[in-house]
Amino acid sequence: MRVFRAPLPQRALDALRKVRAECARSVRRASAALRLPRVPRAVRITLICLPGLAAVAALVLWAVGGDGTPSGAPRAVATRDVPEHRAARPAIVPRDRWLGDGGYQRPPARYADRVHAVFVHHTNSPNDYDCADTPRIIRSLYVGQAGARRWDDIGYNFVVDRCGRIYEGRAGGIERAVVGAHTQGFNVGSTGIAALGTFTDGVPVPQAMTDAIAAVAAWKLGLSDIDPRAPVRMVSTNSMSKYAAGTTATFLAVSGHADGFHTACPGAALTARLPAIRERAARLQGRPRSP
């Protein structure tokens, strides 16, 4: 549709220019009085087409925006906190390397919000194995737990052998806070790392094994920015643990199975190495040495 416009008389044009000039001055005065940022030219042209108070109201809305934040000010961006002390993820052999194509039917994995603690175990199995046999040994542990005992899966989140190789244990994703079945009462919010072997008093613990345990602990706790040497508070979910259900217990972030349950696991020899494991894990996170 075409629109025909008749020319305005000169007096009308002069009056319109006067109104526009006065309106422009009003916008500048309002901007200064409200201490608003400099108004762009495009916004000024739009505002002076509006009558008096409407122009001022529009100016304020432009300046503060719909959420009350000044348009010239930086706006907060919703982001997830990035942990300050993160450790690199170590090399981890995937679960299918020991499970193969078989396996018992299992329910979906359960998850916690994050990992607060690491519990160290030993598997109470022979120590003189060849590391090439580790997958077969882990599978036998799985058959004993998920088959004979009818657990929903292998209980440990990770298994470490004497050569320092780290294996994925329980299904659900190594990056996630998978709820395991390793420390009764404190499986939620923890990771269970099992040392393949028996480490009672006087039994040597391979350095490669403790280094691997420290690497997993540093990585998993680092995702939550937790110092492996720090105390953490956890609430018991099972009265068969050392603590009645609902009781808050305090552990070091890297603890032994015996700290939460009535057991000698992970053995006196490996328990004695826990302070060194904590310290190494802390260094892997980039934290200073303990004084």
C-alpha positions in Angstrom: 0.0 0.0 0.0 1.4 3.4 -1.0 1.1 6.3 1.5 1.0 9.9 0.3 2.4 12.6 2.6 1.5 16.2 2.1 4.4 18.7 2.8 4.3 20.5 6.2 4.2 24.2 6.4 7.5 25.9 7.4 6.1 27.0 10.8 5.2 23.4 11.6 8.6 22.2 10.7 10.2 24.8 12.9 8.0 23.9 15.8 8.8 20.2 15.4 12.5 20.9 15.4 12.1 22.9 18.5 10.2 20.1 20.3 12.9 17.5 19.2 15.7 19.8 20.4 14.0 20.2 23.8 13.3 16.5 24.1 17.0 15.8 23.3 18.1 18.1 26.1 15.6 16.4 28.5 17.2 13.0 27.6 20.7 14.3 28.3 19.6 15.9 31.6 17.8 12.7 32.7 20.8 10.6 31.8 23.2 12.9 33.8 20.8 13.0 36.8 20.4 9.2 36.9 24.2 8.8 36.4 23.6 6.4 33.5 26.2 5.4 31.0 26.6 7.4 27.8 23.5 6.9 25.6 24.3 5.7 22.1 23.2 8.0 19.2 20.7 5.4 17.9 19.1 5.2 21.3 18.9 9.1 21.6 17.2 9.3 18.2 14.6 6.8 19.3 14.0 8.4 22.7 13.4 11.9 21.3 10.5 10.6 19.3 8.8 9.8 22.6 6.9 12.3 24.7 8.3 13.6 28.0 8.0 11.0 30.8 7.8 8.1 28.3 11.3 9.1 27.0 12.7 9.1 30.6 11.1 5.8 31.4 12.4 4.3 28.2 15.9 5.7 29.0 15.9 4.0 32.4 14.7 0.7 31.0 17.4 0.8 28.3 20.1 1.6 31.0 19.2 -1.0 33.5 17.8 -3.7 31.3 15.0 -6.1 32.2 16.9 -7.7 35.1 18.0 -4.4 36.8 21.7 -4.7 35.7 23.2 -1.5 34.1 23.6 -2.1 30.4 27.2 -0.8 30.5 28.1 -3.1 33.4 29.5 -6.6 32.9 26.9 -9.3 33.5 27.4 -12.4 35.5 27.6 -15.6 33.4 26.4 -18.8 35.0 29.4 -21.2 35.1 30.3 -24.2 37.1 33.1 -23.7 39.5 36.4 -25.0 38.2 38.4 -26.9 40.9 41.6 -25.1 41.8 43.6 -28.2 42.5 43.0 -30.8 39.8 45.2 -33.7 38.9 45.5 -35.4 35.5 43.5 -38.5 34.9 45.8 -41.5 35.0 45.7 -44.2 32.3 42.8 -46.6 33.2 42.2 -50.0 31.6 38.5 -50.2 30.6 36.2 -52.6 32.2 35.6 -54.7 29.1 39.3 -55.8 29.1 38.6 -58.0 32.1 34.9 -58.6 31.7 34.8 -59.6 28.0 31.5 -60.1 26.4 29.9 -61.8 29.4 28.7 -60.6 32.7 25.7 -60.8 35.0 22.6 -58.8 34.4 22.8 -55.7 36.6 20.6 -52.8 37.5 21.4 -49.2 36.4 24.3 -47.6 38.2 23.6 -45.2 41.1 25.4 -41.9 41.5 26.3 -39.4 44.2 26.6 -35.7 43.6 30.4 -35.9 43.9 33.3 -37.9 45.4 34.2 -36.7 48.9 36.5 -39.5 50.0 38.5 -42.5 48.8 38.6 -45.8 50.7 41.6 -48.1 50.1 41.2 -51.9 50.2 43.1 -55.0 49.5 41.5 -58.0 47.7 42.9 -60.6 50.1 44.1 -62.6 47.2 47.6 -64.0 46.3 50.5 -61.5 45.7 52.7 -63.6 43.4 50.6 -63.2 40.2 51.9 -62.2 36.8 50.4 -58.8 35.8 49.4 -60.2 32.5 46.9 -62.3 34.5 45.3 -59.3 36.2 42.2 -59.2 34.0 41.5 -62.9 34.8 42.0 -62.3 38.5 39.6 -59.3 38.5 37.0 -61.3 36.7 37.3 -64.0 39.3 36.7 -61.4 42.0 33.7 -60.2 40.0 32.3 -63.7 39.8 32.6 -64.1 43.5 30.9 -60.8 44.3 28.3 -60.5 41.6 27.8 -64.3 41.2 28.2 -66.2 44.4 27.2 -63.2 46.7 24.7 -61.9 44.2 25.9 -58.3 44.4 24.8 -56.0 41.6 28.3 -55.7 40.3 31.9 -55.8 41.4 32.1 -53.6 44.5 35.3 -51.7 43.9 35.3 -48.6 41.6 39.0 -49.3 40.6 41.5 -52.1 41.0 45.2 -51.5 41.0 47.7 -54.4 40.4 51.3 -54.8 41.6 52.7 -53.3 38.4 50.8 -50.1 38.9 48.1 -50.7 36.2 44.7 -49.2 37.0 41.6 -51.0 36.0 38.0 -49.7 35.9 35.9 -51.8 38.3 32.3 -51.0 38.8 30.2 -49.9 35.8 28.8 -46.4 35.5 31.6 -44.3 34.1 35.0 -43.5 35.6 34.5 -39.8 35.5 31.3 -40.0 37.6 30.6 -40.4 41.3 29.4 -44.0 41.0 28.1 -45.5 44.2 30.0 -48.7 44.8 29.8 -51.6 47.3 33.1 -51.5 49.1 32.7 -49.6 52.5 29.4 -50.4 54.1 27.6 -47.2 55.3 29.9 -44.9 53.3 29.5 -46.0 49.6 27.6 -42.9 48.7 30.0 -40.1 47.9 33.2 -42.2 48.0 35.4 -44.2 45.6 36.7 -47.6 46.4 40.3 -48.5 45.2 41.3 -52.1 45.7 45.0 -53.1 45.8 45.2 -56.6 44.1 46.8 -58.8 46.8 47.1 -59.3 50.5 49.0 -56.7 52.5 49.1 -57.8 56.1 51.9 -56.8 58.5 55.4 -57.3 57.1 54.3 -57.8 53.5 56.0 -55.4 51.1 53.7 -53.1 49.1 55.0 -52.3 45.6 55.8 -48.7 45.0 54.2 -48.8 41.6 50.9 -49.9 43.3 50.9 -47.1 45.9 51.8 -44.5 43.2 48.8 -45.7 41.2 46.5 -45.5 44.2 47.7 -42.0 44.8 47.1 -41.0 41.1 43.5 -42.2 41.2 42.8 -40.6 44.5 44.4 -37.3 43.4 42.3 -37.3 40.2 38.9 -38.3 41.7 39.2 -36.0 44.8 40.6 -33.2 42.6 37.3 -33.1 40.6 35.7 -31.9 43.9 38.8 -29.8 44.9 39.3 -31.9 48.0 42.8 -32.2 49.6 43.6 -35.9 50.0 45.0 -35.1 53.5 42.0 -33.1 54.7 39.3 -34.3 57.0 35.9 -34.9 55.5 32.5 -35.5 57.1 30.2 -38.2 55.9 26.9 -39.5 57.1 26.5 -43.3 57.6 23.8 -45.0 55.7 24.0 -48.4 57.3 24.3 -49.4 61.0 26.4 -52.4 60.0 29.3 -50.0 59.6 31.3 -48.6 62.6 28.7 -45.8 62.8 25.0 -46.1 63.2 22.9 -45.0 60.3 22.4 -41.2 60.3 25.6 -40.6 62.3 28.1 -38.1 61.0 31.7 -39.5 60.9 34.9 -37.7 60.1 37.6 -39.4 58.0 40.7 -38.3 56.2 39.9 -37.9 52.5 42.0 -40.9 51.8 41.2 -43.6 54.3 41.4 -47.4 54.7 38.4 -49.7 54.7 38.9 -50.3 58.4 38.3 -46.7 59.2 34.6 -47.1 58.3 34.0 -50.8 58.8 34.9 -53.6 61.3 37.7 -55.2 59.3 41.5 -55.4 59.0 41.3 -54.4 55.4 43.5 -53.0 53.7 46.0 -54.8 55.9 48.6 -53.3 58.3 51.3 -52.9 55.6 49.1 -51.0 53.2 47.5 -49.0 56.0 51.0 -47.9 57.1 51.5 -46.5 53.5 48.3 -44.4 53.6 50.1 -41.2 54.9 52.6 -41.4 52.0 49.7 -42.0 49.5 47.9 -38.9 50.8 51.0 -36.8 50.5 51.8 -37.9 47.0 48.1 -37.4 45.9 48.2 -33.9 47.3 51.4 -33.1 45.3 49.8 -34.5 42.2 47.0 -31.9 42.7 49.7 -29.2 42.9 49.3 -28.6 46.7 52.3 -27.8 48.9 53.9 -30.4 51.1 52.6 -30.8 54.6 54.7 -28.8 57.2 
